Every structure is written in C-alpha cells, then in structure tokens.
C-alpha cells in the first residue's frame, strides 16, 4: 500500500519523453537494468543501447525507434526499482500514456516484455509509414476546442488536463485552426509537437488496420493488477481479446489520460510513481525531469486528497524514491 494507506499507481510516459543518453546511468549501475537492455537488443536484432545512449545518426526521434527505446527505458527503470527495493513495493494499478500503456501491461503481467517490444517496434513502423499529419497541444478545454477542430478537419488526439487538449491534423489545417484559436483566445497557447503523424486520430486508421494483424500474433494474459485503458478512460477488461481490441482502437482514438487519472484517484490512489523517459534541455539523465509530473500535479491541485507524486527516471530519482518508500 502507498502513503496514508492508499493505493500505489505506476505510470509510464509516451512519445516526447525520449532523449539521447536515456538509460545510460541505470545501465552502468544496476545489473537488472543491463539485463533489460541486453534482452531488448537480442529481441530487436540491433544495438538499442547505442541508439538510446549515443544516437549517433539522430534516429531516436523516428517513431519506429522511439517506441521500443522508451518501452525499454520504462522497464529498465522498473527493474532497477525492484532491484533496489527488493521487490517489496508493488503497485495496486498501472497506467501509461499512449505508448506507455504497453509498459503498464508489461508491469501488470499481461504482456511479455519481448512481445511488447516486437509490438511497439511494429506499431511505430506502421504509424510512421501509414500515418500523416502533425499534432498541436492547446491550453483549452475539450468542449471549447472540439468545434474548432471539426471545422478545420482536425481530430482530438488527447485529453490531458481540463484545460489541455491535443489535436492532430494536416499541418495547414493545424495552422489555420491555431490562427482562429489565437484570434478568439489571445492568451491561450498552442504548441506544435514533434511527431511523425497525427497520432490517435483518424489519420491512424490505416496503421491500425495493419496493426490488428500484429496484435493477433501476440499472447496477452489477464493482468495480475488493474491497468487503465487510454481508449475508455476506465480499467481494462481482464479478457485478453478485449485488451487487444482496445489497443487497436487506442491508435485512432483520443488518449483519455485525465479520465484515467480521475479513475485512479477516485479508486483510492494516494501515491503515483512515474517510470522512465525525461524532458528538459539538459544533456544527461541527471539533468532531466519527469514527463508527466506537471500534468499529474495540475490535474489534482484542488483535490481534497491529491496523490503524492514520485519519479524513477534516472539514478538520482530512483534512489530518492526508494528512500521514501523504504523508510
């Protein structure tokens, strides 16, 4: 159990949390993290450590590489955590943002790590090949933004906060939409995201159709703990066939992240630990800050019992988090 007797939620970030050098510090210090990277290299058939730690050809940003690299970092952080804590601290539920949902399913025992790697590698290839468009994050609520998105043939891609909604579409459509938003709401920001397509919108339907074939080849088990679904905003059904179907729909429907977090907190979550990834301008793992921290804290800043947030994204945060939960 977590702080104040509440539940512990493990979360995993999605694309945008990758960076050159990711995982190198854990690889050097923790044998279980090294084992994760070794397995990933064997499964994928190329040197994921060189891609993640050095990225000499600037290819980490490609979706086909980003997704397996991030998933591996997520699980390396998780295994280093288990190594440091002796497996004494376990979650009551898991969630992941977009790609991170696959890591959550691995953490919950529903997906084998090797199978998850193969899936997300293929998922990234398909999203990069068959998708089109770009994405923009707006500091507006869904109800206000949806009519403008519809007008400009854009799709809602994610609901992260009450006042943060992500939209996907063709670049020219997003530009026209951003201009209209600025005209109507001069103080509201629009931030273009670095992606290879309009993820989680109708632009990913073809990729999803191809990905369904890949999902059919993978064994999925009922999760040992509850896992939140980006597609529904609620818990995954334990039926493996339903889990696969919701991973299929997740590719071209909005990520219901705010609803995921509201479900978790309403169900008694009092501690959140984020595993993997990192953002910020610094160049080393120690310079990075967690990807989802701001979203979690903003979502519950007015809650009567907001969850306590922690992170395991590098050696420093791992050791600090372990100290909190061990004593």
C-alpha positions in Angstrom: 0.0 0.0 0.0 1.1 3.6 -0.6 1.3 6.7 1.6 -1.6 7.3 4.0 -2.8 3.7 3.4 -3.9 4.5 -0.2 -3.1 2.6 -3.4 0.0 2.9 -5.4 -0.2 3.7 -9.1 2.7 3.1 -11.5 2.6 5.3 -14.7 4.7 5.3 -17.9 5.1 8.3 -20.3 4.7 8.2 -24.1 6.5 9.7 -27.0 8.1 13.0 -26.4 9.9 11.7 -23.3 12.8 10.2 -25.2 16.3 11.8 -25.3 19.8 10.9 -26.3 21.5 9.3 -23.3 18.3 7.8 -21.9 19.1 4.8 -19.6 22.9 5.0 -19.7 23.2 5.8 -16.0 21.0 2.9 -14.9 22.8 0.6 -17.3 26.1 1.4 -15.6 24.9 0.9 -12.1 22.2 -1.7 -12.0 22.6 -5.3 -13.3 18.8 -5.8 -13.8 18.7 -2.7 -16.0 21.6 -4.0 -18.0 19.7 -7.3 -18.4 16.7 -5.5 -19.8 18.8 -3.7 -22.4 20.6 -6.9 -23.3 17.3 -8.7 -23.9 16.0 -5.8 -25.9 19.0 -5.9 -28.2 18.5 -9.6 -28.7 14.8 -9.3 -29.5 15.1 -6.3 -31.8 18.2 -7.5 -33.6 20.1 -4.2 -33.4 22.0 -2.3 -30.7 19.4 -0.5 -28.8 22.0 0.7 -26.3 23.9 2.6 -29.0 20.7 4.1 -30.2 19.5 5.1 -26.7 22.8 6.2 -25.2 24.6 7.8 -28.2 22.1 8.2 -31.1 24.9 9.0 -33.5 22.7 9.4 -36.5 19.9 11.3 -34.7 17.4 8.4 -35.3 15.9 8.1 -31.8 13.2 10.6 -32.8 11.9 8.2 -35.5 8.7 6.6 -34.3 9.9 3.1 -35.1 12.9 3.7 -32.8 11.3 5.9 -30.2 8.7 3.4 -29.1 10.9 0.4 -28.3 13.6 2.7 -26.8 11.1 4.3 -24.4 9.5 1.0 -23.5 12.9 -0.5 -22.7 13.8 2.5 -20.6 10.5 2.2 -18.7 11.1 -1.4 -17.9 14.8 -0.8 -17.1 13.7 1.8 -14.6 11.1 -0.6 -13.2 13.6 -3.4 -12.8 16.2 -1.2 -11.2 13.5 -0.1 -8.8 12.7 -3.7 -8.0 16.4 -4.4 -7.5 16.9 -1.5 -5.2 13.7 -2.2 -3.1 14.0 -6.0 -3.1 10.5 -6.2 -4.8 8.9 -5.0 -1.5 6.9 -2.2 -3.1 4.4 -3.3 -5.7 1.6 -1.3 -7.4 -2.1 -1.7 -7.0 -2.7 -0.5 -10.5 -0.8 0.7 -13.6 -1.4 3.2 -16.4 0.6 4.5 -19.4 0.2 7.4 -21.7 -0.2 6.2 -25.3 2.9 4.0 -25.9 3.2 3.8 -22.1 0.1 1.7 -21.9 2.2 -1.2 -23.3 4.7 -0.8 -20.5 1.8 -0.7 -18.0 0.6 -4.0 -19.4 4.1 -5.5 -19.1 4.3 -4.3 -15.5 0.9 -5.9 -14.7 2.0 -9.3 -16.2 -0.4 -9.1 -19.2 2.3 -8.7 -21.8 5.7 -10.4 -22.0 8.4 -7.8 -22.4 9.8 -9.4 -25.6 6.3 -9.5 -27.2 5.7 -5.9 -26.1 9.0 -4.8 -27.8 8.0 -6.5 -31.1 4.6 -5.0 -30.9 5.7 -1.4 -30.3 8.5 -1.7 -32.9 5.9 -2.7 -35.5 3.4 -0.2 -34.2 6.0 2.6 -34.7 6.8 1.4 -38.2 3.2 1.4 -39.2 2.4 4.8 -37.6 5.4 6.3 -39.4 4.6 4.7 -42.7 0.8 4.9 -43.0 0.1 8.0 -40.9 0.2 11.6 -41.9 -0.2 15.0 -40.3 1.2 16.6 -37.1 -0.1 17.4 -33.6 -0.6 20.6 -31.5 -1.3 21.0 -27.8 -3.8 23.7 -26.9 -4.4 25.1 -23.4 -8.2 24.9 -23.9 -10.9 22.5 -22.7 -12.3 19.8 -24.9 -15.8 21.3 -25.3 -14.4 24.7 -26.4 -11.8 23.2 -28.8 -13.8 20.4 -30.5 -16.0 22.6 -32.7 -12.8 24.4 -33.9 -11.1 21.1 -34.6 -14.1 19.8 -36.5 -14.3 23.0 -38.6 -10.6 22.5 -39.7 -10.8 18.7 -40.3 -8.6 18.0 -37.3 -9.2 15.3 -34.7 -9.0 15.3 -30.9 -5.9 13.3 -30.0 -5.7 13.5 -26.3 -7.3 15.0 -23.2 -4.5 15.5 -20.7 -6.0 18.2 -18.4 -9.3 20.1 -18.1 -7.5 22.9 -20.0 -5.0 20.9 -22.1 -6.3 19.2 -25.3 -4.1 17.7 -28.0 -5.3 17.9 -31.7 -4.0 16.2 -34.8 -4.3 17.1 -38.4 -2.5 18.2 -41.6 0.0 21.0 -41.0 -2.0 23.6 -43.0 -5.2 22.6 -41.1 -3.5 22.9 -37.7 -2.1 26.3 -38.7 -5.5 27.6 -39.7 -7.0 26.2 -36.5 -4.2 27.8 -34.4 -4.8 31.2 -36.0 -8.5 31.0 -35.2 -7.9 29.9 -31.7 -5.4 32.8 -31.2 -7.9 35.3 -32.6 -10.7 34.1 -30.2 -8.5 33.4 -27.2 -5.4 35.6 -27.4 -3.9 34.3 -24.1 -4.2 30.6 -24.9 -1.0 28.9 -26.1 -0.7 26.4 -29.0 2.4 24.2 -29.0 3.3 22.1 -32.1 4.6 18.7 -31.1 7.4 16.8 -32.8 5.7 13.7 -34.1 5.6 11.7 -37.4 1.9 11.9 -37.7 -1.4 12.9 -36.2 -1.4 10.1 -33.6 -4.7 9.0 -32.0 -6.9 10.5 -34.8 -8.5 9.2 -38.0 -5.1 9.7 -39.7 -4.0 6.4 -38.0 -6.9 4.2 -39.2 -4.8 2.5 -41.9 -1.9 1.9 -39.5 -4.4 0.4 -37.0 -5.8 -1.9 -39.6 -2.3 -3.3 -40.3 -1.5 -3.4 -36.6 -4.5 -5.6 -35.8 -2.7 -8.4 -37.7 0.2 -7.9 -35.3 -2.0 -8.0 -32.2 -3.4 -11.3 -33.3 0.0 -12.9 -33.2 0.8 -12.0 -29.6 -0.3 -13.8 -26.4 -2.0 -11.5 -23.9 -2.9 -12.7 -20.4 -5.4 -11.3 -17.9 -3.5 -8.6 -15.9 -2.4 -9.5 -12.4 -3.3 -6.0 -11.3 -5.7 -3.5 -12.8 -4.5 -1.5 -15.8 -6.2 1.7 -17.1 -7.2 1.9 -20.8 -6.4 5.1 -22.8 -9.3 4.3 -25.1 -12.0 4.1 -22.4 -10.6 6.1 -19.5 -11.5 3.1 -17.2 -9.9 -0.2 -16.3 -9.1 -2.7 -18.9 -11.4 -5.7 -19.1 -9.4 -8.8 -18.0 -10.4 -10.7 -21.1 -7.3 -10.7 -23.3 -9.4 -10.4 -26.5 -10.9 -7.2 -25.2 -7.5 -5.8 -24.2 -6.2 -6.4 -27.8 -9.3 -4.7 -29.2 -8.8 -1.7 -27.1 -5.1 -1.4 -28.1 -6.3 -1.4 -31.7 -8.9 1.4 -31.0 -6.3 3.3 -29.0 -4.3 4.0 -32.2 -7.0 6.2 -33.7 -9.0 7.5 -30.7 -8.1 10.2 -28.2 -5.9 9.3 -25.2 -8.2 9.8 -22.2 -5.4 10.5 -19.8 -7.3 12.9 -17.5 -10.1 10.3 -17.2 -7.5 7.6 -16.4 -6.1 9.7 -13.6 -9.5 10.6 -12.2 -10.5 6.9 -12.2 -7.3 6.0 -10.3 -7.7 8.7 -7.7 -11.4 8.0 -7.2 -10.4 4.4 -6.6 -8.2 5.3 -3.7 -4.8 6.1 -5.3 -2.6 8.1 -3.0 0.8 7.6 -4.5 1.9 7.9 -8.1 5.3 6.7 -9.3 6.4 7.6 -12.9 8.9 5.3 -14.6 11.1 6.2 -17.5 11.7 8.9 -20.0 12.6 12.5 -19.2 12.3 16.1 -20.5 14.3 19.3 -20.3 17.2 21.0 -22.0 20.0 19.3 -20.1 22.0 16.6 -21.9 22.5 14.0 -19.2 20.0 11.7 -17.4 20.6 13.7 -14.2 19.5 16.9 -15.9 16.1 15.6 -16.9 12.8 16.0 -15.1 9.8 13.7 -15.3 7.4 14.0 -18.3 4.1 13.6 -16.6 4.8 15.3 -13.3 3.3 18.7 -14.2 0.1 17.1 -15.6 -0.4 15.0 -12.5 0.1 17.9 -10.1 -2.1 20.3 -12.1 -4.9 17.8 -12.5 -5.3 17.4 -8.7 -4.0 20.6 -7.3 -7.5 21.5 -6.0 -8.4 17.9 -4.9 -9.1 17.3 -1.2 -6.6 14.4 -1.2 -4.2 14.8 -4.1 -1.9 11.9 -4.7 1.7 12.2 -3.8 3.9 12.2 -6.8 7.3 10.4 -7.2 9.5 9.5 -10.1 12.0 6.8 -11.2 13.6 8.2 -14.3 17.4 8.2 -13.5 19.7 7.1 -10.7 19.0 10.1 -8.6 15.2 9.9 -8.6 15.4 6.1 -8.3 17.4 6.3 -5.1 15.4 9.2 -3.7 12.1 7.4 -4.4 13.3 4.2 -2.8 14.3 6.0 0.3 10.8 7.5 0.7 9.1 4.1 0.4 11.6 2.2 2.5 11.6 4.4 5.5 
